[in-house]
Amino acid sequence: MSNSSSQTVIHLNTTTTYVYRSTFPPLMFFGLIGHIINIIIFTRQNLISNSCCNYCLASSCVSIIQILFGQLFRMLKSGYGILISVLWWCRIRMFFLYSTSLASITLITLASADRYVSSCSQVKYRQWANIKVARRLIPIVLIISALYHSHMLALFVIHEDGDNECWAPKHSAYRLGYDISFLILHGLIFPVLLGIFGFLTIYNIRQRQWFDQQNGPSNLRRHRVRDFQRMILVQTACTIIFTLPYAIHRLHRTVTLSHQKSSEKLAWERLTMSIVRVLWFFHDSGAFYIYSLSSVKFRHELLKFLDGHLHRKLHRTPAMIIPLELSDENDKNRKL
């Protein structure tokens, strides 16, 4: 390998390390803050009885596990070279990372489906938007997600190479099959379902507009449709942009494992993997900013909560100041 090529490899590896060190701390910080806010808001009395909010609440809970098991240890490994080369830990970490990721996006999709059935005019569909249904489906989703990834606990291995990657055995049909299923499930099926349920909800809302036309045009209804269209487009686009590149890149690496690759090409692969991995992790860390803040109802609820919290703080402040003033006067009287 020439000196110029060697310098390029060193530069690419340094850039890859910098990506993990610089992006993961804010990713984890803002992700945890966002999910904690979700949990606080969705457990409020007026929202905890809403089935859609229960799906989002459960999604935030499992996403916190994903951040801790996935992002934290990935940053330590790839950013600071802190390796935990223990097989049982490798399998447990990957199991929790991918099962919580699957559960999170499934719950978000169920929340979208819940919005659709709640907008239907037929009672037989609206009855599915029920808190009892949500609290039955949530544990089922968690169990299915765990069972779907249970094979990782027995079949994943640590590859003794430069990356010490914990993944399925190389050059196996099992690895290729899982990477293909990951691409189809996360990169295609869930974005399509989110888009379908979202636009069906918009269709139902538009169908009700003719009731408003009897009393004149409804600006509120039009505003609601436009807001919901914007929200659905943002959610579907973000799911595709942040998930599809990671799924494609991982499948590409598996397909090209048997190819002869130079050190420079391997360094480029590690760098691009770090970038698409950041995007994939952002989809879970940024769920609060993508799914919650894109909803007008949630933004109003969040502002109401913050306003009430600050209001209580302002009312408590004088009560804390008065005793201090009285104590100062008492001190002066004692000196006199």
C-alpha positions, 0 to 999 in steps of 0.5 A, a space after each residue: 500500500 502506497 504512502 498516499 493510500 495509507 494516509 487516506 485510510 488513516 484520515 478516513 478512520 479518523 473521520 469515522 471516529 470523529 463522527 461517532 464522538 461528535 454526533 452520538 452525545 447530542 443524539 443521545 441527550 436530545 433523544 432521552 430528553 424528547 422521550 422523557 417529555 413524551 412520557 410526561 405529556 402522555 401520562 397526563 390525565 387527559 391523554 392517558 385515556 387516549 388509545 393513540 397516546 398509549 401507543 406513542 407512550 409505549 414507543 417512547 419507553 422502548 426507544 429509551 432502551 434502544 438508546 441505552 443499549 444501542 447508541 451508548 455502547 456503539 459510541 464507546 466501541 467505535 468512538 473511543 475503542 472501548 470493546 466488550 468482546 464477550 459473546 453473551 453480551 454481544 448477543 444480548 445487546 443486539 437482541 435488545 437493540 433490534 427488538 426495541 427498534 422493531 417494537 418502536 416503529 410498529 407502535 408508531 404504525 399502530 398509532 397511525 392506524 388508530 388515527 385512521 379508524 378514529 376518523 372513520 364514520 362507521 362505528 364498527 371501525 371506530 370501536 378499534 380506537 379504544 384504550 382497551 384494544 391499545 393496552 392489549 396490542 402493546 404487550 403483543 407487539 413487545 412479545 412478537 418483536 422479542 420472538 422475531 429477534 430471539 435467534 440473535 441470542 443463539 446465532 450471532 457471533 463476534 467477528 475477529 477482524 478489525 471491527 470486531 463486529 457482532 453480527 450473523 456469521 459471514 457467508 451464510 444464508 442466515 445473514 443474507 436472509 436477515 438483512 433482506 428481511 430487515 430491508 423489506 420490513 423497515 425500509 419498505 413495509 413500515 413507511 408504506 403503512 404509515 403513508 397509507 394510514 395517514 392519507 386514508 385519515 386525510 380522506 376521511 376528514 375530507 369526506 366530512 367537509 360536505 357537512 360544513 358546506 351546508 353552513 358555509 366553508 369551514 376554514 378550521 376544517 381546511 386548516 386541519 386537513 392541511 396540517 395533517 397532510 404536512 404531518 403525514 408527509 413529514 413522518 413518512 419521508 423521515 421514516 424512509 430517509 432515516 431507515 432505508 440507507 442503513 438497510 441498503 448499506 447493511 445488505 450491500 456489505 453482506 452481498 459483497 463480503 466475498 469481494 476482494 476489497 482494498 484497505 481504502 475501500 474498507 475505510 470508506 465502507 466504515 465511514 459511510 456505515 457510520 453516517 447511515 447508522 447515525 441516520 437510523 439511530 436518529 429515527 428513534 432518538 428523534 421520534 419526539 421531534 418527528 412524530 410528536 411536535 409535528 402534531 398541532 394537538 400535541 404542541 398545544 398540550 406541551 405548551 399547556 403543560 409548560 405554561 402550567 408548570 411555569 405558572 406554579 413556579 412563579 406562584 411559589 417564588 414569592 412564598 419563598 422570598 417573603 420568609 427571607 425578607 421577614 427573617 432579615 427584619 427579625 435579624 435587624 430587630 434583634 441587633 437593635 
